Amino acid sequence: MLLKIILFSGFSGITVFIGGLLANYFNHHIKEKPIKYEIIHALMSFGAGIILSALALVLVPQGMEELELFPLVGTFLFGAILFMLIDWYLAKKGGQVATLLAMMMDFVPESIALGATFAINPKMATLLAVIIGLQNLPEAFNSFRGLVQSGFTIRKTLVIFFFLSFSGIVGAMIGHFYLSDYPDLTAYLMVFASGGILYLLIQDIIPKSKLKNNYLSSLGAILGFLVGIIGEKII
C-alpha cells in the first residue's frame, strides 16, 4: 500500500515539473501567432474541466457521504471564504510569491486528502491521483508563464517546480499516517478544499480561459470533465 501511495502521489506531483518543462519549450519554440494563444487558453479550459470533475465526482461526494448537512455547508463556505480572502491578499500584494502560492493553494490539501483516501477507498484514491496529476499539468503550464513574466528566471522556476512536485508525496504521507483513521476529518478536508477550489475556478481560471471570438477553448473544459467521467467509469 505504501509503495502504491508513493507512486500515485508521485505521478500527481511530477506533472507540475512536466508542465513547467512543456511551458518552457512552448515559449521558446512556438512562434507568436494566434494559434499559440488558442492552445494556451484551450489548456486552461481543459484544466478547469478536470478540476470541476474532481469536485463533482470525488471531493464533494465523499464529503456528502461522511458529513451532516450543517457541518458540510459550513466547511464548504469556510473554504470558499478563506480562499477568497487569500486571493484578495495575494492580488493586493502581487509579485512573484503570490503567483506561486496561488498554485499551491489547491495542490497541498488535495495531496493530503489523497493519502488519507487510500486507506478508506483505494479505488477512489487512484482516480483522485489521476485527476490531480492531469489537473496539475495545465495549471503548472500556465503558472510557469506567470512566474517567468513576473521576474523569476527560467532555471529558478524549474527548480521550484521540481521540488514542488515532491510535495505531493509528502502531503500524501501526512494524510495517510495521520488522517487515515479519521474519515470524518478527511471529509472535512475534502469539502474545505472543494469550496476553495471552486472559488478559484470561478474567480480566476474560467475567466482567463475565455478567448474572444474563439469557441473551441470551451470544448477543452468539456473534454477535461469527460476525463473525470471516464476515470470514474473505469475505476
Secondary structure, 3 states (H helix, E strand, C coil): CHHHHHHHHHHHHHHHHHHHHHHHHHHHHCCCCHHHHHHHHHHHHHHHHHHHHHHHHHHHHHHHHHCCHHHHHHHHHHHHHHHHHHHHHHHHHCCHHHHHHHHHHHHHHHHHHHHHHHHHCHHHHHHHHHHHHHHHHHHHHHHHHHHHHHCCCHHHHHHHHHHHHCHHHHHHHHHHHHHCCCHHHHHHHHHHHHHHHHHHHHHHHHHHHCCCCCCHHHHHHHHHHHHHHHHHHHC
